[in-house]
C-alpha cells in the first residue's frame, strides 16, 4: 500500500513531467541560448553614438533657473541634510539690491556635489522646496583625478536659455518670491533689461533678453 504524503508536502511537489517533458529535460536549460542564436545581433556604437537613457534616469545634478534668469536655489541646505552620503555642500549668502541672484533673501553662493560619494538616490531632489535641483540624464562622470569629481556651482548651474537675462538683476517688479515659486514669471521685463543695461552694458544676454521683451509686448498687444 502506497504511503499517503501530508497535504503541505504535496502542495510544493512538482507536477510529473510527461513523455515530451522527460525527453527534452536535458536541454531545457539551454532554451534561451538556443533561441538567441536566431536573433539579430545588436551592438551599441558607444561612445560614437549615445546610448538610450530613460527620461527619469538619475545622472548629473542641475540647478535650474526661472524664466527671467534668476536662480531657483535659495541656499536652504535641505538637499545637503537629506543626502545619505554627505555628498552635497551648500553655503548661502544674502541677496542685495546690487546683487540679486535668486528670489527672496538668500541664494546658494557655494554649491558642491562630490561624485566620489554620491549614490544617485535622488533624495536631494525630493527635499528641494523650490524644485531648484533636478538630475539630468548625463552619466559620463568618469575622470582621472579625484579632485575633478567634486563639481562646483558653475558646472551644475543650468545654462541660460534664449531670452533669459543673466543674474544678478532685480526681481520682476511687483512680484514676490512666492509668485516666482508659483510659476508666474514668464520672462524678463523691460525694467530688468534697463537695470542690466545700466550696470552691465556689455552683458552678452542683454540683446536676446531685450528682443524677448519686445516680442512679448507685441504679442500682448495683438
C-alpha positions as CSV (number, residue, x, y, z in Angstrom):
1,X,0.0,0.0,0.0
2,X,1.4,3.4,-1.0
3,X,2.1,5.8,1.9
4,X,0.0,9.0,1.6
5,X,2.1,12.2,1.9
6,X,0.9,15.1,4.1
7,X,-1.1,17.8,2.2
8,X,1.5,20.5,2.9
9,X,4.3,18.4,1.2
10,X,2.1,17.6,-1.8
11,X,1.4,21.4,-2.2
12,X,5.1,22.1,-3.1
13,X,5.8,19.0,-5.1
14,X,6.5,19.4,-8.8
15,X,3.9,18.1,-11.3
16,X,5.2,15.0,-13.0
17,X,6.6,15.6,-16.5
18,X,5.1,13.9,-19.5
19,X,6.9,12.0,-22.2
20,X,8.0,15.1,-24.1
21,X,9.0,16.8,-20.9
22,X,11.3,14.0,-19.9
23,X,12.7,13.8,-23.4
24,X,13.7,17.5,-23.6
25,X,14.6,18.0,-20.0
26,X,18.4,17.7,-20.5
27,X,18.4,20.6,-23.0
28,X,15.5,22.7,-21.5
29,X,18.0,25.0,-19.7
30,X,19.6,26.0,-23.0
31,X,16.3,27.3,-24.4
32,X,17.1,30.9,-24.1
33,X,20.6,30.4,-25.5
34,X,19.3,28.4,-28.5
35,X,16.6,30.9,-29.4
36,X,19.2,33.7,-29.1
37,X,21.2,32.1,-32.0
38,X,18.5,33.2,-34.4
39,X,18.1,36.8,-33.3
40,X,20.0,39.7,-35.0
41,X,23.0,41.0,-33.1
42,X,22.6,44.5,-31.7
43,X,25.7,46.4,-30.9
44,X,25.6,49.8,-29.3
45,X,28.2,52.2,-31.0
46,X,29.1,53.9,-27.8
47,X,30.8,56.4,-27.4
48,X,30.3,57.4,-31.1
49,X,26.5,57.1,-30.6
50,X,25.0,58.0,-27.3
51,X,23.0,55.2,-25.6
52,X,19.3,55.5,-25.0
53,X,18.7,56.6,-21.4
54,X,15.3,56.6,-19.7
55,X,13.9,60.2,-19.2
56,X,13.8,59.7,-15.4
57,X,17.4,58.4,-15.2
58,X,19.3,59.9,-12.2
59,X,22.5,61.4,-13.6
60,X,24.5,64.6,-13.1
61,X,22.7,67.2,-10.9
62,X,21.5,70.5,-12.3
63,X,20.5,73.8,-10.6
64,X,17.7,75.3,-12.6
65,X,16.6,78.9,-13.3
66,X,13.4,80.9,-13.6
67,X,12.3,82.2,-16.9
68,X,13.9,85.6,-16.3
69,X,17.3,84.1,-15.5
70,X,17.3,84.2,-11.7
71,X,18.4,81.1,-9.9
72,X,15.9,78.8,-8.2
73,X,18.3,77.8,-5.4
74,X,17.7,79.7,-2.2
75,X,20.6,78.2,-0.2
76,X,18.3,76.4,2.3
77,X,20.7,73.4,2.5
78,X,17.8,70.9,2.7
79,X,19.4,68.9,-0.1
80,X,22.6,68.6,1.9
81,X,20.7,67.5,5.0
82,X,18.7,64.9,3.1
83,X,21.8,63.4,1.3
84,X,22.6,60.0,3.0
85,X,26.1,60.0,1.6
86,X,27.0,63.6,2.7
87,X,27.9,64.4,-0.9
88,X,26.5,67.9,-1.1
89,X,27.9,71.1,0.4
90,X,25.8,74.3,0.3
91,X,26.8,77.8,1.6
92,X,24.2,80.5,1.4
93,X,24.6,84.3,1.1
94,X,22.3,87.2,1.2
95,X,20.8,88.9,-1.8
96,X,21.3,92.6,-2.0
97,X,19.7,95.3,-4.3
98,X,23.1,95.4,-6.2
99,X,23.4,91.6,-6.4
100,X,20.1,89.7,-6.6
101,X,20.8,86.2,-7.7
102,X,17.6,84.4,-6.6
103,X,14.1,85.5,-5.5
104,X,13.8,86.2,-1.8
105,X,16.5,86.9,0.8
106,X,19.2,84.3,0.1
107,X,20.8,82.3,-2.7
108,X,23.3,79.4,-2.9
109,X,26.7,81.1,-3.1
110,X,28.6,77.8,-2.9
111,X,27.2,74.5,-4.3
112,X,29.3,71.4,-4.5
113,X,28.5,67.8,-5.3
114,X,31.1,65.2,-4.5
115,X,30.5,62.4,-7.1
116,X,33.0,60.2,-5.3
117,X,30.3,59.9,-2.6
118,X,27.1,60.4,-4.5
119,X,24.9,57.3,-4.8
120,X,22.4,59.0,-7.2
121,X,19.4,58.2,-5.0
122,X,17.5,61.4,-5.8
123,X,16.6,62.2,-2.2
124,X,18.1,65.7,-2.7
125,X,15.6,66.4,-5.4
126,X,12.7,65.4,-3.1
127,X,13.9,67.7,-0.3
128,X,14.3,70.8,-2.5
129,X,11.3,73.2,-1.7
130,X,11.7,75.3,-4.9
131,X,12.4,72.5,-7.4
132,X,15.8,74.1,-8.0
133,X,17.7,70.8,-8.0
134,X,17.0,68.1,-10.6
135,X,19.1,65.3,-12.0
136,X,19.9,65.1,-15.7
137,X,20.5,62.1,-17.9
138,X,24.2,62.9,-18.2
139,X,26.1,59.9,-16.7
140,X,29.6,60.4,-18.2
141,X,31.3,61.5,-15.0
142,X,34.5,59.4,-15.1
143,X,37.8,61.3,-14.6
144,X,41.4,60.7,-13.9
145,X,41.7,62.9,-10.7
146,X,39.6,62.7,-7.6
147,X,39.5,66.4,-7.3
148,X,37.9,66.7,-10.7
149,X,34.9,64.7,-9.4
150,X,33.9,67.4,-7.0
151,X,31.7,69.6,-9.1
152,X,31.3,73.3,-8.3
153,X,28.3,75.5,-8.9
154,X,29.3,76.7,-12.4
155,X,29.4,73.1,-13.5
156,X,26.0,72.3,-12.1
157,X,24.1,75.5,-12.8
158,X,21.8,75.3,-15.9
159,X,22.8,77.3,-18.9
160,X,20.8,80.4,-19.8
161,X,18.1,79.7,-22.4
162,X,17.4,82.1,-25.2
163,X,15.7,85.2,-23.8
164,X,16.9,84.8,-20.2
165,X,18.8,87.6,-18.5
166,X,22.0,86.7,-16.7
167,X,21.9,87.2,-12.9
168,X,22.3,89.3,-10.9
169,X,19.4,91.6,-11.5
170,X,16.2,92.7,-9.6
171,X,13.1,90.5,-9.4
172,X,10.2,91.2,-11.6
173,X,8.6,94.4,-10.3
174,X,5.5,93.9,-8.2
175,X,6.1,90.2,-7.6
176,X,7.3,88.4,-4.5
177,X,9.3,85.2,-4.1
178,X,6.0,83.3,-3.7
179,X,4.9,84.5,-7.1
180,X,8.2,83.1,-8.5
181,X,7.6,79.7,-6.8
182,X,4.1,79.5,-8.2
183,X,5.4,80.0,-11.8
184,X,4.0,83.4,-12.5
185,X,7.2,84.7,-14.1
186,X,7.3,84.0,-17.9
187,X,10.4,86.0,-18.8
188,X,12.4,89.2,-18.2
189,X,10.8,92.6,-18.1
190,X,11.8,95.9,-19.5
191,X,12.8,97.2,-16.1
192,X,15.1,94.2,-15.6
193,X,16.7,94.8,-19.0
194,X,17.2,98.5,-18.2
195,X,18.8,97.7,-14.9
196,X,21.3,95.3,-16.5
197,X,21.9,97.8,-19.4
198,X,22.8,100.4,-16.8
199,X,25.0,98.2,-14.6
200,X,26.4,95.7,-17.1
201,X,26.1,97.2,-20.6
202,X,28.4,94.5,-22.1
203,X,26.4,91.6,-20.8
204,X,26.1,89.0,-23.6
205,X,22.5,88.1,-22.7
206,X,21.2,91.6,-22.9
207,X,20.4,91.7,-26.6
208,X,18.4,88.5,-26.6
209,X,16.5,89.4,-23.4
210,X,15.6,92.8,-24.9
211,X,14.3,91.2,-28.0
212,X,12.2,88.7,-25.9
213,X,10.6,91.6,-24.1
214,X,9.7,93.4,-27.3
215,X,8.3,90.2,-28.8
216,X,6.2,89.6,-25.7
217,X,4.9,93.2,-25.7
218,X,3.9,92.9,-29.4
219,X,2.2,89.6,-28.8
220,X,0.2,91.0,-25.9
221,X,-0.9,94.0,-28.0
222,X,-2.5,91.8,-30.6
